[in-house]
Amino acid sequence: MTSIAAITLEVADLPAAERFYSASGLGAHVRLRASDAASTGFRGFSLSLTVDRPADVRHFLDGALDAGATSLKPASKSFWGYGGVVRAPDGTIWKVATSAKKDDGPATGRVDSFVLLLGASDVAETRAFYVGHGLTVAKSFGRKYVEFAAAPDSPVKLALYGRRALAKDVGVPVDGEGSHRIVLGGTGTDAFTDPDGFAWEPASVPTTP
């Protein structure tokens, strides 16, 4: 079964990114490596942490802001729960959310799930592409949203959302050009690039943690 074993963010300033991800508490979820590839605007993806309670949302968002992130959407209640969005100094967009609306306890610091959400130009086409590369659909809402099953030992869930809808969800303009500045390390697969330009490589390729 093809699955994501690691996510590598390509950053322009590696020492600065290492300092941010160490200080923010988000470093456990990604790997980093230097890149000078041009990239402007929305990069077409977001990283999402699902947590237990509102206090955990604030815990992770405040940690990111204190380390130098920029707020895109302050933590607040919504129809679906409670959450907020920040942009890391390297440009990566992070969303932290919980389905719980009641603030009923202190932060635990735990993460229930880590999701990579790719903005697809055509969700159905990209879904078919990934199924052809060995991924299994776990949840699907037509051309709007697709979530793939993760292997038991995979730290990351992969999901697809329309690019425009994803940009709206995280609070940024949809326009963007150049490198996505992210590489997916996969198990059970060779290197390939999906229809939206997101690159996969074998998870054994060395990266800087």
N, C-alpha and C positions, 0 to 999 in steps of 0.2 A: 504494500500500500504506500503510495506517495504521500508524504506529509512534510511539514516544515519543522526542521530541527533547530534552526536559528535564524535570526533576523540581523542583518548587518546594515548599519547606517553609514553612508559615505559622507564624510564631513570635510569642510575646507580647513578647519583649524582643529587638528586632532587633540593637542594638549588641552585646549579650552573645552572641547566636548567631553574629554575624559573627566575634567574637573566638574563640569555640570552634572554628568550622569552619576558620578560618585556622590556629590553633595545632595542631589535631588531625591535619591532613593529609586530612580528609574533605571539605573545601570544594570540591575540584575536581569533585565528583560531584553537587552540588545547587546550586540557587539558593534565595534567601531573600527573604521579604517579611513585613512586620508584619501581625498579625491579633489581634483581641481576641475571636475566636469561642470560646465555651465548649467545653472538652474535658476529659473525665476518664477515667481508666483506660486500657485497651488501645484503641489507635486503629485496630486492624484491619489493620495492615500492618507489614512490616519491610523494611529495605534491607540487601542482602547483597553483600559483596565476596568473590569467589572469587580466591584468590591461589595462588602456586606452591608454597610450602613453609611449614612450621610457624614458621620465623623471621619470615616476612612476617605471619603471623597475629599474633604477639606485637608486631611493629613497629606495626601499625595499632591494635591494642587498647591497647597501652601509651601510644601517642600520644593516643588518645581519653581514657584515664583520667587522664593527666597534665594534660589540658586541662579536666578537670572532669566527665567522663562517670562513670556509675555501672555497676559490673559486675553483670550479670544471670546470666551463666554464665562462670566463669573459663575460660581456654583449656585444653583437655584433649583427649586422644585419645577417639575414639568408633569405632563400627563403620564409619562412613563416612569417617573421616579425622581431622582435627584442627581445632578451632575454638573460638570463644567469642562471647559476646554482651554488648553494652553498651547503656546508654540514655544518649543525649545530654542535656545540661541542658534542651533545648527539649522533651524527651519522645520524640524519635524513637529507635526501636530499630534498632541496627546489628548485623549478624552478619558475622563474618569467618571464613572457613574455607578449608581445602585438602583435597584427597583424599589427599594424601601424609601418611603417619604418621611416616616416618623424618626426623629432623632432620639433614639432610645438607648444610647450607650456610648462609651468612649471608643476611640479608634483602636482597631486591632492590628493594623498594619498588614493584614492579609489581603491577597489578591485572589479572587475566585476564578477569574479567567482573563487571558490576555488574547486580544483579537486584533488581527491585521485586516483592515477594511480597505479594499481596493476599489477605486472609482472606475467603473467600466463604461466605455462608450456604448457598448451593447451588451447588457448583462447576459442575455440568452446565448449570444455567440461566445462570450468568455466562459460561461458555464460549460458549454459543450467542449470547448478547448480543454478545460481542466479535467473534465470527465475522461476525455481521450488520453490524458496524461496520468490517469490512475487515481484521481481523487473521487471520493464518494459524496454525493449530495446528502446532507443531513436535514436541511430545511430550505424551502424555496417558496417565494412569493412571485411567481411569474417572472416578468422582466424587471422587477423592482429590487429584489433582494435574494441572495443565495448564500447559504452557509454550508461549508464542507465539513465532513466528519474528520476529526483529528485522531491520529494514532494515540494509543494509551500513553506513550512516552513522549508525545509531542508537547512542547510548552506553549504552542501558538495555535489558535484557531484562525482559519482563513475564511473571509466572507467577501461577497461582492455587492456593491451598491452602485446605482447610477452616478456617474461623475458629478453631474450638476447637483443631484440630491445630496451627495456627500459633502460637497463644498458648502451648501446651505446649512447642513447639519452642524458643521464645525465652525461656521461663521466667517468664511473667507470667500472672495471672488473666485469664480470657477477658472479663470484664465491662468495659464501657466505654460512654460516652455522649458525645454532642455531635459537634463537628467532627473529621474525620479529620486536619485540619491538613496536608494534602498536596494538591497540584494537579498533574495530569499534562499537560504541554505536548505536544500531538500534531501530527504532520504529516498532511496529507491528510484532515483531519476538521474539522468544526465543533464547537462546545462541546456537551458532553453529560454526563450523569451515569449511572453504571452501577447495576445493581440493588442494590449494597451502599452506594451513596451516594458513591462516589469520583468526583470531578469531573475532566473533561478540558476543556482550552481550546486554541485554536490556539496553536502554539508561538511565534508572533510577538508575543503579548501581552507587554508590557514587564514585567520582573522585576528585582529587585536582585541582582546576582551576589554 
